[in-house]
Amino acid sequence: MSAHGDHQGEGIQYAPSLFERLTGGLAFIGAVASALLVVGTLVIVGYSVLMRYVIGTPVTWTDELSGYLVVAIVMLGAAETLRRNEHINVDLLSSRARGGLRRVLDVWAMIAVIAVALALVISATKMVRFSVDFEIYSEGYLETPMWIPQSFLLFGAGLLLVAAVARIISILLHKARPERDGAGGDAP
């Protein structure tokens, strides 16, 4: 996404739809939460290292909590990464495509994201329900109700799904415009 909020490819920009701008706000909130969790994880790991190697009293719960936080970090940041076009992609074909073909490839890419996100939502929903119904707790020192860390997978996948649907709407409803000639510092 450019500095002006346009989706940008090789020679094509799509103005974000109203739905995508609203979804973008949720994605941004998820990214902020993800960034805060990165800082929190750093503090927890730092505390663990300090306790183990400086104080000489290792703590047992930090590895388990850090693992849960890593899942939350990834899932909460995924939609914003997609929104900003900062995800990993294979652009062997799309970088060479122009016009209608590029639009078709962009829609196809979002359909693939939707398929993966939908699979994650379905499996995470089943997983959370199972954990709640059978009162599953972690086997680690925290004895965490497993539905709590699993909910981050569900929420993040749902947000990714909505962000991809919003992107398709933007691609389909807005006519492609020629890329600006470097004005405004647009970088993909």
KEGU-381871 format. One line per 8 residues: number of its first residue (from 1); for each residue x, y, z of C-alpha. Coordinates in steps of 0.5 Angstrom, whole numbers, plus 500, padded with zeros to 3 digits. Each point is the difference from the previous one (the first is absolute). Layout:
N
NUM) X Y Z ~ ...;
***
This chain:
188
1) 500 500 500 ~ 503 507 498 ~ 500 506 505 ~ 494 502 497 ~ 496 494 502 ~ 500 497 493 ~ 501 493 498 ~ 506 500 495;
9) 503 495 496 ~ 504 500 494 ~ 497 506 496 ~ 493 499 503 ~ 497 503 507 ~ 493 499 503 ~ 497 505 504 ~ 497 496 507;
17) 493 500 500 ~ 496 502 506 ~ 500 493 503 ~ 507 499 499 ~ 502 507 504 ~ 495 498 506 ~ 503 493 500 ~ 507 503 499;
25) 499 504 507 ~ 499 493 503 ~ 506 497 497 ~ 504 506 503 ~ 497 499 507 ~ 502 492 499 ~ 507 503 498 ~ 501 504 506;
33) 498 495 504 ~ 505 495 497 ~ 506 505 501 ~ 498 501 507 ~ 500 493 501 ~ 507 500 496 ~ 502 504 506 ~ 497 496 505;
41) 503 494 498 ~ 507 503 500 ~ 499 502 507 ~ 498 493 502 ~ 506 497 496 ~ 504 505 503 ~ 498 499 507 ~ 501 493 499;
49) 507 501 498 ~ 501 504 506 ~ 497 495 505 ~ 504 494 497 ~ 507 503 499 ~ 500 506 505 ~ 496 498 506 ~ 501 493 499;
57) 493 498 501 ~ 497 498 493 ~ 492 501 499 ~ 496 495 497 ~ 494 503 497 ~ 504 505 495 ~ 501 495 494 ~ 492 498 500;
65) 498 507 500 ~ 505 502 495 ~ 497 495 495 ~ 493 502 501 ~ 502 507 499 ~ 504 499 494 ~ 493 497 497 ~ 497 506 502;
73) 505 504 497 ~ 500 497 493 ~ 492 499 500 ~ 499 507 502 ~ 504 503 495 ~ 499 496 494 ~ 494 505 498 ~ 504 506 500;
81) 505 497 496 ~ 496 498 495 ~ 496 507 500 ~ 507 503 499 ~ 503 495 495 ~ 505 498 504 ~ 499 493 500 ~ 504 495 496;
89) 498 498 493 ~ 502 497 494 ~ 500 505 494 ~ 503 497 495 ~ 494 500 495 ~ 496 506 504 ~ 506 505 499 ~ 500 499 493;
97) 492 501 499 ~ 497 506 498 ~ 493 502 499 ~ 494 495 501 ~ 505 494 501 ~ 503 504 506 ~ 493 501 503 ~ 498 493 499;
105) 507 498 503 ~ 499 504 506 ~ 493 497 501 ~ 502 493 500 ~ 506 502 505 ~ 494 502 505 ~ 496 494 498 ~ 506 496 503;
113) 501 504 506 ~ 492 499 501 ~ 501 493 499 ~ 506 499 505 ~ 496 505 505 ~ 494 497 500 ~ 503 493 501 ~ 503 503 506;
121) 494 503 503 ~ 496 493 499 ~ 506 496 503 ~ 501 505 506 ~ 492 501 501 ~ 500 492 501 ~ 506 500 504 ~ 498 506 505;
129) 493 496 501 ~ 503 494 501 ~ 505 503 506 ~ 494 504 503 ~ 495 494 500 ~ 506 495 503 ~ 503 505 504 ~ 507 499 497;
137) 506 503 504 ~ 507 500 498 ~ 505 495 503 ~ 505 506 501 ~ 501 503 507 ~ 495 506 498 ~ 494 495 499 ~ 497 505 495;
145) 493 498 498 ~ 502 499 493 ~ 494 503 497 ~ 503 507 502 ~ 507 499 495 ~ 495 497 495 ~ 496 506 499 ~ 505 504 498;
153) 501 495 494 ~ 492 501 499 ~ 500 507 500 ~ 506 501 496 ~ 498 496 495 ~ 493 503 500 ~ 503 507 499 ~ 505 497 494;
161) 494 497 497 ~ 496 507 500 ~ 506 504 498 ~ 501 496 494 ~ 492 500 498 ~ 501 508 501 ~ 506 500 495 ~ 496 496 495;
169) 494 505 500 ~ 505 506 499 ~ 503 496 494 ~ 493 499 497 ~ 497 506 502 ~ 505 505 498 ~ 503 501 493 ~ 507 499 500;
177) 504 507 499 ~ 507 501 497 ~ 505 500 505 ~ 502 507 502 ~ 507 502 498 ~ 504 500 506 ~ 496 506 504 ~ 498 499 507;
185) 506 495 501 ~ 496 494 499 ~ 503 493 501 ~ 497 493 500;
***
